[in-house]
């Protein structure tokens, strides 16, 4: 069972906190004594040790020095930075609008050879048309109350999606049938989007599978996730983008992806489900 994104981020932070706790315990000093040695309040020690506050690099250095374990500081600092990078607040990411967010993915896309994408709620970003992407980003902009650069962001997303036609990349994309019926944008935008799926699924580098709503499930529907080669998993939550880099967790997502992939239909069967969604618009 894949670890939820928020749980994975919290677990990584908790591992850092536990390591600092063990250093203090091994040194035989209390939280108050450690606070005095570090020059801060006891409550700060408690917050760090209980993973309520993420320690800064300097906090970790002082903690390790107080515990007589200065040699461990660099490793714990690196561990802490990795934990914090797993959970990036969307508000910080999108405060200047959505175009910057679209552009930030380009280097990762260029470097990835095999894309695996599972989407339970929306058409995957790589396959979104202009009208659909405009509808979606307009909703996001309004909800998040961020600068409106929807037109520029949509252009950036479409530009980014050209990678579908570049050699050296392969795309395995899975979508739940129910996602085809979530209206994003007006009826014309939805019709154009679903029509494009009929074409995109035939691209040489694309394997598009649709998981029928009435299929006998071997694994439950889950959060949308992207696997870049076998080295990184990314999930986009309401409040954050979460990345997973631990090999054991990536392996769980790959296992889940293969289960989902086995439930999907392809080719003519997938096209029939897309046509059914188009017909439901009328």
N, C-alpha and C positions, 0 to 999 in steps of 0.2 A: 504493500500500500504506500503510494508516494506521500512523503511528508508535505503538509500544506506549506505554502510559501511563508506565511507569517510564523508558523511553528519552526521552520528551518532557520529563519533569521533569529528568532528568539533563542533557539537552541545554541546557535553559534555564539551569541552574546553570553549565554549562560555558561558555556564552556570556558570563556575568558574569565568570568567572575569566579567560577569554581577553582580555576588554576591560581588566581590571586588569593582566594580563601585558603587554599592548601599551603601556599607559601607562608602566609601569616601563621597558620596553625603549626607548621613545621618549625617556624622560628620561635614558637612559644610566647608570642606576645598577643595582647588583647587588641580589640578594635580601637579602644581609646588610646592605648600606647602607640599603636601604629599611626593614628591621627596626629598625635603629638610629635612624633618623629618626622612626619611629612609636612607638618605645619598647616593642617586643615582641621575641620570639625569632625567629631565622631560620626555625625549623621552622613557625611560624605563617604566615609569608609563603608558605612552600612549600605548606602545606596549603590556603591560600586560592587560590593561583595554580593549583593542580592540582585545584580543585573538590572537595577532600576535606572542607573546612570552609566553611560558608556565612558570609560576612562580615557583621558587624553594620553598621548605618548609620554608627556612629562609626568602625568599621574602614575603611569606604569613604572617609569624610571625611579621615581621617589619611593614607590611601594616596594620595588625589588631591592633598592638600597637599604630601606628600613628593615627588610627581612634578611639581609646578608646574601642576596641572590642577584646581584647586579648583572651577572653573566646571562641570566634568563630574560632580561628586559627586551633585547632585540626581537627574540622569537615571539614573545607575548604581544609586543607592539604590532608585529606583522599579523598575528592571529586576530587581534582586535580590529585592525584596519580591514581585514578580509571580511570579518563579521559585519562591520558597518557598511561595507560596499554591497552586501547582499540586500540591503533594504534602503533604497533611495527614495525619498519623499517626492511624489509627483509635483507637489506645489513648488518645490525648489527646481525641479526639472523643467516645468512648463511655465515658470513665472514670466518669461518673455514671449510666450505664445507656443504654438505647436510645431512651427517649422523647425525650430532648433532641435526639438525632440526627434523629428523625422531624420534630419541630417546626422544626428549623433549615431544612428545605426549603420550608416554607410560603410565605415571601415570594417565592422563585424560582418556585414553582408558580403563584402568583397573577399574577405578571407575565408568564408565558409564554403565548403564543397557540397556538403549534404545538409539540406534543411528538412527538418521534420516539424510539422506544425499540426497541432490539434486544436480545433475551435468548437466549443459547444454552444456559442451564442451568436457569433457574427461570421460573415464571410472573411476569411483570412486576409490580412492587409495586403499581401502580395497579389491578391486577385481582385482587389477592390477597384471599381470603376470611379470615374470622376464624380458622378452624381451621388453614388452611395457614400464615398469617402467624404464628400461635402456635407451630406446629411449627418453622418456620424460625428465629424469634427465640429460641426455647428452645435450639436447636442453637448459635446464635451466642453466646448468653450463657454456655453451658457451656464452649464452646471458648475464649472470650476471658477467662473467669474474671472477669466484671464483675458489678456489682450487678444482681440480678434484678428488673427492672421490666417484664417481658414483657407483663403484662396492660395496663399503662398505655401501653406502646409500641404494642401492637396497636390499642388504641383510637385512638391518635393517627394511626396509619397509615390506619385505616378512615375517620377523620374527614377526613384529607387527601385521600383518594380520592373524596370527594364532588364534587371539582372536575370529575369526569367528567360531572356533570349540570348544571354551571354554564355559562351562555352565554358565548361569546367565546373558547372553547378548542376545539382539534381535536387528536385523538390518533391517531397512526399507530404501531401496536404490532406488532412482529414477534417471533415465538418459534420456535425450532427444535422440530421434532416430538419430538426426544429429550427435551427439557425436560418434556414432558407425562408422561413415564414415570419421572421422578426422584421417588421417594416422599418427600415432606416431610410429616411427620405420619402418622397412621394411615390405614387404608383409607377410613374414613368421611370424614376430612378431605380426602383426595384426591378422592373421588367428588364431594363438595360443591364443591370447587374447580373441577374439570373441568366440572361441571354449570353452574357460574356462567359459565364461559367461553362456553358456548353462548348464554347470555343477553346477556353483556356485549358480545359481538361484534356484536350487533344494535343497540346504542345509537347514536343519530344522530351523535354526535360522534366515534365510535370506528371506526377501520379496523383490524381484527385479521387479520393474516396468519400462516399457519403454513408453515414451510419443511419440506417432506417429507424424511424421512430418506433416501429413495432418489432424491432429485432429482439431476439432473446439475448440479453446482455450477459457477457462473461466478465465485464468490469463496468463499474458505475460511471455516469457522466461526471466530468471533473472540470477544474478550472482550465481555461485556455493556457496552453504552454507551447514554447518554441524550443527545439533542441538544435543547437548549432554544432555540426559534426558530432563528436562524442565528448565534447569538452565543456559545454556550457548549456544550462537550461535557464530560460527567462520566462517569467510570468508577469502579467500586467494586472495588478489588483486595482480596486477603486482608489486606494490611498497611496499605492507605491508600486514601483517596479522591483521585483525580487529576482535575484540571480542565484543560481546554485552551481557550485564548481566542485563540490566534493564528489569523487568518483563513485562512492557507494550510493549517493542520492541520485546522481545522473543515471546510474544503472537501473534504479527503480523507475525513473521516468521512461527510460528506453523500454523496460519491460511493460509498463502500462501502455506505451505507444503501440507496441506490437500486439497487445490484446485488443486495443481499439482498432488497429489496422485490420485485424482478422474479422472484425464485425462489420466492416464497411463493404459496400458494393462498388463496383467500378464499371467503366465502359458504358454499355447500353443501359444497364440497370441503374447506374448513377444518373445518367442523362434522363431517364424516365422520372426519377424523383425530382429533378430540377424542373422538368416540364410540368410536373404536377404542381409545383410551387408557383410557376408562371401562370398556370390556369386558375389558380386560387385567387389571383389578383383581380380577376374580372367578376 
